[in-house]
Amino acid sequence: MKRLTYLVCSVLVSGMVAAMIGWSMAAGNFLVPVIAIPLGIIVVLACRGEVDVVITDERESRIRSKAALRTIEAVVIGGAIVAIILYSYVVSVSLFPVITGKIISNDNGTNSMIISEYKSGSSAIPDNLIRSITIENLNAMNESEALAYCSFISESYQENENRGIAGMIFGSGILSLLIIYGVFYLYYRQKY
């Protein structure tokens, strides 16, 4: 097999694997990528074994090795920064939305409660108001008012929690990338 045929085979297999992954994500079938990716790798390696010309030399291998190392370094540093920024939305008080509550005594002897949510890190002024909820009789709160109160609080922090989860996932990905790189590094260092 010639080098050009190998490249065409690699592109076709990559395209088919990418199409299968895209279809599986749309269909919600996550078993397909588990099978398609290793199968695609095996097909590309089999095609590479059939190539009868030199594909890479020692110089090319060293260049790729250095490029891979620099890429890992850049991804780890940049990813750590992004993960810390995203995770800070969960632990930083200044990034939380400002939620205020006020109890008002009504003329008929009941108490009302007004809860307001303002933009993160801003003062409680009407220009920064996102939303507000009023419970007319706090002592005789019905089920729908209690549910509205609970959902108000949980929805207020949902955006920060989503960013924090994204940061934790990103950080976990970087940590696993470092662990995998470390395992391969130790293996090849011991082997050579």
N, C-alpha and C positions, 0 to 999 in steps of 0.2 A: 504494500500500500504506500502511496506517495504522501508526502506531507500535506499537500493541498486537500487530498481526499480525507485525511485524518481531521483536518480543520473543519471541513464541511460536515463530517460525521459528528464532530463535537458540537457544532452549532445546531444541527438538527436535533440531537439528543437533548441539548440544553433547552431548546425551544419547546420540545415535547414535555419535558419535565416541568418547565415553567407553566405551560398550559394546563397540565394536570393539577398542579398546585393551585392555580387560580380557580379552576373548576371546583376543586375540593373545598376551597375556602367559601365559595359562593353557595355550594350545596351543603356545607356543614359536615362534610365527611373528612375527618382528619386522619383517617387511616391511609388514604391514598399517598400523601407526602412521605409517610414512613416507609412505604414500599417503593415509591417512584424515585426518590433521591438516591438511595443506595443502588437501585437497579441501574439508574443513569450513570452513576460513577463506575459501576462494573462494566457497562457497555463502552464507556469512553476509555477505560484502562485496557479493555480487550482490543479496541481499535488501535490504541497507542502501541501495544505489543506487536501489532502486525506491520508497523511502519518500518521500512527497510533502510531509511536514511537517518542520519544523526539529527535529532530534534534539538537537543541542547548540549552545550559543552560545559566544562567546569566553570568558565567565566560567567556564562549565563546563569548557572545555578547559584553562584555566589551573589550575583546581582539580585536575583529573585529573593534569596535568603535575606540580604540586607534590606531590600524593599519591604519584605514581610515584617521584619523586626521593627523598622521605622513606622510602619503602619500600625502595628500593635501598640507601640509607644504612644503614637498620636491619638489612637482610639481610647487608650486607657486614660491618658491625661484629660482629653476633651470630655470623655464619658464621665469621668469622676466629677468634673466640674458641673456638667449638666445634671447628674444624679443628685449632687448636693443641693443645687439650686431647686430642683423639683421637690426633693424631700423637705427642704426648708419650709414649704408651704404647709406642712403638717405640724412642724414643731415651733415655728416662729409666730409669736403672738401678734406681732405687728402686721403680718399678712392675713390674719383672720378677719372676717367681716366684723364690723362693729354692730353688736346687737344690744339694744337698750330696751328696758321695760319700765312701765310706769303704771302704778295702781291709782285709780281715781275713785273717790267716794261719790256716789250718786246721791241725788236728793231723796230717793225712795229707800235709802239705807243699804243698798247693794254696792258692791265694789266692781269696777270694770278694770280690765287690764289691756294696755296697748303695748304691743311689742313691735319694734321697728328694726330693720336691717339697713345698715349703711355700707358704703364702699369700704374696702379694706384700707386700713391706715388713714382713714379720713375722720373728720369731726362729725358729730351728729347734727348736721344742719339739713334743711329740706332739699338743698341742691344735690346732696350725696345720698339721698334716700333711694333704696332699691325697692323695698316693699314694706308693708305694715299690716298687722292683723289686730283686730279688736275683739276681745271677749267681753260681752256686755255684762254678764253676771258671773263673776269669778267663783262665788260660793255655790252656784247652781249650774256649773259648766256641764253641758250635755256631751254626748259621745262624739258628735261631729266637730264640736269646738275643741275637744281634747285632741282628736286626731289632727285637726288643722294646726294646733299648737305644736304637736310633736313633729309633724311633717315640716313645719316652718323652721324649726331648729335643725332638723337633720338636713334639709335642703340647703340651709345657709352654709354648712360646712362641706357639702358634697364636692364642690369644685376643688377645694383645697385637698380633700382626701383623694380625689382622682389624680391630682398632680403628684401627691405623695406616693401613691401606688405606682404611678409611672416612673417616678424617681427610684423606688425600690426595685422595680423590674429592671430598669436600666443599670442600676448598680449591681444587681445580681448577674446580669449578662456580662458586665465587665469583669466581675470577680471570676465567673466561670471561664471567661476568655483567658484570664491570667493563669488560672489553675491548669487549663489544657495546655497553654503554651509552656508552663513550667514542667509539666509531665513530659512533653515531647523534648524539651531542652535537656532534662536529666537523662532521658532515654538515649538521645543521640550523643550526649557527652560521654556517657558510659560506653556506648557502642564504638565510638571512634576515639 
